[in-house]
Amino acid sequence: MEAKKLLGQASYGPEMLSALFQAFDEAWKILAPSCGQNPLSVHATRLKLANAILSVARNNIEDASTIRDHALRLLGRR
């Protein structure tokens, strides 16, 4: 899982990393059904999601639900 590896390598404390992973998992549940079955499409979407989550985290947002919602908006999904 390259996307989660990307999140895990971020320079944040354990609580923030936990929020990032939670936000990713929750957002992925929303995105996955519309992503299709093509492995390349799934991989690309997961990487875009991870990058969107990291982008939101740079704004010092620490709540997983808020991170999720902002990341989905960045991806044009909410």
Backbone hydrogen bonds, N-H to C=O, Kabsch-Sander energy under -0.5 kcal/mol:
donor,donor_aa,acceptor,acceptor_aa,energy
5,K,1,M,-1.7
6,L,2,E,-2.1
7,L,3,A,-1.7
8,G,4,K,-2.6
9,Q,5,K,-1.3
10,A,7,L,-1.6
12,Y,10,A,-1.7
17,L,13,G,-2.6
18,S,14,P,-2.1
19,A,15,E,-1.9
20,L,16,M,-2.5
21,F,17,L,-2.6
22,Q,18,S,-2.4
23,A,19,A,-2.7
24,F,20,L,-2.4
25,D,21,F,-2.7
26,E,22,Q,-2.5
27,A,23,A,-2.5
28,W,24,F,-2.9
29,K,25,D,-1.7
30,I,26,E,-0.9
31,L,27,A,-2.4
32,A,28,W,-3.2
34,S,31,L,-1.3
35,C,31,L,-0.5
35,C,32,A,-1.5
36,G,32,A,-0.6
42,V,38,N,-2.6
43,H,39,P,-2.6
44,A,40,L,-2.5
45,T,41,S,-2.4
46,R,42,V,-2.5
47,L,43,H,-2.2
48,K,44,A,-2.3
49,L,45,T,-2.4
50,A,46,R,-2.5
51,N,47,L,-2.5
52,A,48,K,-2.3
53,I,49,L,-2.6
54,L,50,A,-2.3
55,S,51,N,-2.1
56,V,52,A,-2.2
57,A,53,I,-2.4
58,R,54,L,-1.4
59,N,56,V,-1.9
60,N,57,A,-1.8
61,I,56,V,-0.7
62,E,60,N,-0.6
67,I,63,D,-2.7
68,R,64,A,-2.7
69,D,65,S,-2.5
70,H,66,T,-2.6
71,A,67,I,-2.6
72,L,68,R,-2.6
73,R,69,D,-1.9
74,L,70,H,-2.3
75,L,71,A,-1.6
76,G,73,R,-1.5
77,R,72,L,-3.2
